[in-house]
Amino acid sequence: MRLAAVLLALWALPLQASEVTVPNTFQAGTPAVADEVNANFSAVETAVNGNAADIGNLQTAVASLQAVVAQHGTDIGQLQSDLAAANSAIQQLIAAGSPVLESQSYYADGLFFLDSSGNFIIANESVNPTGFAYYPLPGLDPVTINIPDDGTTVLLQTQGEAYITSFSAWSQLFVGLSIDGAVPTLGAEVILRMVSDDTKSSGGAHWDILYPVVLDSGDHTISVEVHTASTIESSITIDAQEGRAKLVVTRLGNP
């Protein structure tokens, strides 16, 4: 949100220098009147000062944007570090022969559609507006799991298929794993980019997300969520028939 605010402020700044309107003109060989000359100099001074102020405001906005971008880079780096640490912990557990204490698979069922407005269209149900925001995958209810001990490693995996149904079109589908209602984060989401040609509707993609997470004791809710981009050329079909879309939750024990 802060980045968007800075960009809007930057966009509002003038990107062209102010034009100088000179009030008086002089002909060669004609004596100049001091007041007219002074008025011309005053007009130039006003324009120069205005441009200097605009440049100062632009420099301030650019500095703010650079600071926000740098902070986002730091945040992404921290997320990547956390994900790498979690993956390393998983590999250590596997190498040490960590037992699988519990593994459960949950399957969606049916065909679901996302239109170009970002709305879910579900058979025999009303349209569910998503506003291009993450929305739980229909037919696959959020799963609540109980973790008995702090620091328990859980492997979350979701798989599924999607395709577009229009010729000569492209679309994007975002798929993510949400934990306790949080927006899917780095490593827990994928973007499927699908393109069809002009002779057959062949644009399709398969998602497979494997996300390790360390959870504290208590109940936790896991859900598979999806949404489209705001600029797609075709509606998207999510094929969840015959177990094609699923969520697998695996709880690992200490070696």
VEXROSE-160919 format. One line per field, with one value per residue (C-alpha): residue number from 1; x, y, z; residue in three letters. Coordinates in pm, 1 decimal. Example, Ala and Ser with C-alpha at 12.3 -4.5 7.8 and 13.67 -1.06 7.14 Angstrom:
! residues 2
pos: 1,2
u: 1230.0,1367.0
v: -450.0,-106.0
w: 780.0,714.0
code: ALA,SER
***
This chain:
! residues 255
pos: 1,2,3,4,5,6,7,8,9,10,11,12,13,14,15,16,17,18,19,20,21,22,23,24,25,26,27,28,29,30,31,32,33,34,35,36,37,38,39,40,41,42,43,44,45,46,47,48,49,50,51,52,53,54,55,56,57,58,59,60,61,62,63,64,65,66,67,68,69,70,71,72,73,74,75,76,77,78,79,80,81,82,83,84,85,86,87,88,89,90,91,92,93,94,95,96,97,98,99,100,101,102,103,104,105,106,107,108,109,110,111,112,113,114,115,116,117,118,119,120,121,122,123,124,125,126,127,128,129,130,131,132,133,134,135,136,137,138,139,140,141,142,143,144,145,146,147,148,149,150,151,152,153,154,155,156,157,158,159,160,161,162,163,164,165,166,167,168,169,170,171,172,173,174,175,176,177,178,179,180,181,182,183,184,185,186,187,188,189,190,191,192,193,194,195,196,197,198,199,200,201,202,203,204,205,206,207,208,209,210,211,212,213,214,215,216,217,218,219,220,221,222,223,224,225,226,227,228,229,230,231,232,233,234,235,236,237,238,239,240,241,242,243,244,245,246,247,248,249,250,251,252,253,254,255
u: 0.0,282.6,446.8,120.1,83.0,433.9,375.2,51.2,229.4,508.5,256.9,88.8,409.2,468.2,707.3,764.8,931.1,705.8,689.6,810.8,556.0,740.0,499.2,693.5,873.3,1114.9,1203.2,1559.7,1649.7,1363.7,1458.3,1346.3,1142.8,1289.6,955.4,901.7,1253.0,1204.4,870.3,1040.3,1310.7,1044.1,857.6,1176.7,1256.7,909.3,933.7,1283.4,1180.2,873.0,1084.3,1331.6,1046.7,912.8,1259.4,1289.4,951.7,1043.7,1374.0,1189.9,936.5,1211.3,1398.5,1080.0,1023.8,1381.0,1335.7,1011.9,1166.0,1466.6,1235.6,1043.0,1374.2,1463.8,1123.9,1154.3,1505.0,1377.8,1095.3,1340.5,1569.5,1281.3,1173.2,1528.8,1558.2,1230.3,1338.6,1671.3,1489.8,1272.2,1574.5,1741.0,1429.2,1403.6,1774.2,1741.9,1449.3,1180.4,860.3,535.0,296.7,-9.3,-95.9,-438.1,-555.8,-856.0,-1011.8,-1220.2,-1487.6,-1648.8,-1583.3,-1546.6,-1506.6,-1342.8,-1465.0,-1279.3,-1424.6,-1258.7,-1585.5,-1628.9,-1909.4,-2024.9,-2288.2,-2624.6,-2496.2,-2482.7,-2177.2,-1916.8,-1737.4,-1370.3,-1255.6,-934.9,-849.2,-776.4,-1088.6,-1111.0,-1130.6,-1496.1,-1556.1,-1256.9,-1353.2,-1081.9,-920.3,-864.0,-575.7,-468.1,-98.5,-14.6,335.8,509.4,761.7,589.8,689.5,401.3,424.2,143.4,89.2,-175.3,-214.9,-467.4,-541.5,-677.1,-725.5,-872.2,-1157.2,-1111.7,-908.7,-609.7,-619.2,-410.8,-492.8,-327.8,-434.7,-287.9,-296.6,-183.4,-191.0,-344.5,-260.3,-496.0,-647.9,-319.5,-260.1,-40.9,322.4,646.1,687.0,321.2,183.5,232.1,118.3,-9.8,18.7,-193.4,-205.0,-422.7,-364.1,-610.5,-699.5,-767.7,-828.1,-513.3,-411.7,-380.9,-153.8,-97.3,-4.8,193.1,290.3,491.1,526.3,694.6,589.6,663.3,351.5,294.8,45.4,-324.6,-576.3,-472.4,-684.1,-541.6,-710.7,-631.3,-717.3,-718.9,-782.0,-726.3,-540.2,-736.6,-631.9,-717.4,-855.4,-1042.7,-1235.0,-1056.3,-1184.8,-1056.3,-1099.8,-1141.0,-1312.6,-1192.5,-939.9,-757.1,-749.7,-640.0,-473.0,-237.1,-142.6,146.7,264.1,621.7,763.4,1107.3,1367.1
v: 0.0,241.0,179.0,256.5,581.3,692.2,606.5,806.4,1103.2,1073.7,1053.2,1372.7,1574.3,1782.3,1605.7,1905.1,2237.2,2540.3,2759.4,3117.7,3376.1,3699.7,3994.0,4236.9,4221.0,4472.4,4578.9,4639.8,5005.9,5086.5,5203.9,4966.7,5087.3,4985.0,4866.7,4639.0,4493.4,4435.5,4266.0,4026.7,3943.9,3891.6,3645.2,3448.6,3445.5,3317.8,3034.5,2935.2,2932.1,2723.5,2470.8,2456.1,2376.8,2108.1,1952.4,1953.3,1782.4,1527.0,1450.2,1400.8,1166.6,966.3,932.5,805.3,556.7,431.3,381.8,186.6,-30.8,-99.1,-201.9,-435.0,-587.2,-643.1,-800.7,-1034.5,-1129.2,-1215.2,-1427.0,-1608.8,-1667.7,-1801.8,-2033.9,-2159.2,-2226.2,-2417.7,-2623.7,-2695.9,-2813.3,-3041.6,-3194.4,-3254.0,-3422.4,-3642.4,-3730.8,-3820.6,-4047.2,-3822.3,-4026.1,-3918.5,-3894.0,-3806.4,-3746.1,-3662.6,-3582.3,-3362.2,-3347.2,-3088.3,-3199.9,-3040.6,-2778.3,-2415.2,-2103.7,-1765.7,-1499.6,-1195.8,-986.2,-1210.4,-1372.9,-1739.9,-1909.4,-2226.4,-2462.2,-2436.7,-2151.0,-1775.6,-1595.4,-1532.2,-1198.8,-1214.3,-868.4,-1028.1,-1124.4,-1473.3,-1685.0,-2043.6,-2304.1,-2415.8,-2777.6,-2785.8,-2653.5,-2503.2,-2773.3,-2732.9,-2928.7,-2957.9,-2933.3,-3083.9,-2938.7,-2610.1,-2619.3,-2897.9,-2926.3,-2963.1,-3025.1,-2868.9,-2967.9,-2874.1,-2993.1,-2911.7,-2829.9,-2523.4,-2419.9,-2144.6,-2196.0,-1919.7,-1916.0,-1683.0,-1569.7,-1563.3,-1569.0,-1582.3,-1779.7,-1727.3,-2031.3,-2020.8,-2191.0,-1980.6,-2052.4,-1912.4,-1667.3,-1504.6,-1405.2,-1669.7,-1568.3,-1637.6,-2010.2,-2079.7,-1950.6,-1993.7,-1799.0,-2005.0,-1829.4,-1993.6,-1917.5,-2072.1,-2051.6,-1968.6,-2325.6,-2506.3,-2420.1,-2576.4,-2331.7,-2511.4,-2558.6,-2778.4,-2648.1,-2831.2,-2639.5,-2807.4,-2575.5,-2661.3,-2464.5,-2483.1,-2437.2,-2389.4,-2593.2,-2532.4,-2534.5,-2404.0,-2355.9,-2440.3,-2352.2,-2358.1,-2020.4,-1879.9,-1560.2,-1420.4,-1113.6,-801.3,-821.0,-1160.6,-1239.7,-1558.6,-1711.7,-1989.3,-2338.0,-2519.3,-2891.8,-3050.6,-3365.7,-3712.3,-3590.3,-3350.7,-3077.6,-3166.9,-3060.6,-3289.8,-3211.2,-3410.9,-3373.4,-3480.1,-3593.7,-3538.7,-3797.7
w: 0.0,81.3,-256.5,-435.5,-241.9,-334.6,-699.6,-703.0,-549.1,-803.7,-1088.3,-968.0,-993.6,-1309.0,-1545.0,-1774.7,-1704.1,-1668.2,-1976.8,-1949.7,-2061.7,-2138.9,-2112.6,-2329.9,-2662.5,-2806.1,-3157.1,-3268.4,-3249.6,-3013.4,-2662.3,-2386.9,-2091.3,-1756.8,-1616.5,-1916.0,-1888.2,-1516.6,-1584.8,-1828.4,-1575.0,-1308.3,-1533.8,-1595.5,-1223.5,-1135.5,-1389.2,-1275.6,-909.8,-995.6,-1183.7,-896.1,-655.3,-889.2,-915.2,-536.8,-496.9,-762.0,-589.6,-260.1,-422.6,-594.3,-264.6,-96.7,-378.7,-351.1,23.1,-26.4,-299.3,-77.3,208.6,-21.9,-128.4,236.6,307.1,7.3,114.2,462.6,318.5,94.1,391.9,600.8,319.9,269.5,643.4,642.8,342.0,510.0,821.9,609.8,439.5,776.0,908.6,601.4,613.5,980.4,908.2,1049.9,1077.4,918.5,1210.5,1006.3,641.7,506.3,152.4,73.8,-273.9,-453.5,-697.3,-1001.5,-1268.5,-1167.3,-1378.0,-1324.5,-1567.1,-1697.9,-1415.7,-1158.7,-1047.1,-965.0,-1157.2,-982.9,-1118.7,-941.9,-726.5,-750.1,-881.3,-612.6,-666.0,-572.7,-682.6,-813.9,-455.6,-326.4,-273.4,-140.0,-415.4,-444.0,-356.9,-123.2,218.7,440.9,653.8,1028.0,1178.3,1540.5,1621.6,1963.5,2006.4,1933.2,1650.1,1455.9,1090.4,846.3,472.3,270.5,-91.1,-344.5,-701.7,-970.4,-1333.2,-1511.1,-1871.7,-2086.1,-2329.7,-2588.5,-2908.5,-2947.4,-2587.4,-2273.2,-1903.3,-1563.5,-1258.4,-911.7,-681.1,-319.6,18.3,294.1,658.3,922.5,675.7,574.4,213.1,43.2,64.0,-122.7,-181.3,-106.8,-437.1,-810.9,-1117.5,-1410.2,-1747.0,-2016.0,-2389.3,-2662.4,-3037.8,-3315.3,-3414.5,-3090.1,-2729.5,-2590.6,-2322.2,-1991.5,-1692.7,-1388.3,-1045.4,-780.1,-465.9,-188.1,108.5,441.4,746.3,1119.1,1332.7,1703.1,1901.8,1853.5,1570.4,1228.7,916.6,574.1,246.6,-124.7,-276.1,-629.9,-823.9,-1172.5,-1291.1,-1380.5,-1746.9,-1892.0,-2236.4,-2153.4,-1867.7,-1679.1,-1606.0,-1297.8,-1346.6,-1004.0,-1130.4,-1032.6,-777.6,-1010.4,-744.1,-393.9,-71.3,121.1,482.1,629.7,988.5,1059.6,1390.4,1538.6,1434.6
code: MET,ARG,LEU,ALA,ALA,VAL,LEU,LEU,ALA,LEU,TRP,ALA,LEU,PRO,LEU,GLN,ALA,SER,GLU,VAL,THR,VAL,PRO,ASN,THR,PHE,GLN,ALA,GLY,THR,PRO,ALA,VAL,ALA,ASP,GLU,VAL,ASN,ALA,ASN,PHE,SER,ALA,VAL,GLU,THR,ALA,VAL,ASN,GLY,ASN,ALA,ALA,ASP,ILE,GLY,ASN,LEU,GLN,THR,ALA,VAL,ALA,SER,LEU,GLN,ALA,VAL,VAL,ALA,GLN,HIS,GLY,THR,ASP,ILE,GLY,GLN,LEU,GLN,SER,ASP,LEU,ALA,ALA,ALA,ASN,SER,ALA,ILE,GLN,GLN,LEU,ILE,ALA,ALA,GLY,SER,PRO,VAL,LEU,GLU,SER,GLN,SER,TYR,TYR,ALA,ASP,GLY,LEU,PHE,PHE,LEU,ASP,SER,SER,GLY,ASN,PHE,ILE,ILE,ALA,ASN,GLU,SER,VAL,ASN,PRO,THR,GLY,PHE,ALA,TYR,TYR,PRO,LEU,PRO,GLY,LEU,ASP,PRO,VAL,THR,ILE,ASN,ILE,PRO,ASP,ASP,GLY,THR,THR,VAL,LEU,LEU,GLN,THR,GLN,GLY,GLU,ALA,TYR,ILE,THR,SER,PHE,SER,ALA,TRP,SER,GLN,LEU,PHE,VAL,GLY,LEU,SER,ILE,ASP,GLY,ALA,VAL,PRO,THR,LEU,GLY,ALA,GLU,VAL,ILE,LEU,ARG,MET,VAL,SER,ASP,ASP,THR,LYS,SER,SER,GLY,GLY,ALA,HIS,TRP,ASP,ILE,LEU,TYR,PRO,VAL,VAL,LEU,ASP,SER,GLY,ASP,HIS,THR,ILE,SER,VAL,GLU,VAL,HIS,THR,ALA,SER,THR,ILE,GLU,SER,SER,ILE,THR,ILE,ASP,ALA,GLN,GLU,GLY,ARG,ALA,LYS,LEU,VAL,VAL,THR,ARG,LEU,GLY,ASN,PRO
***
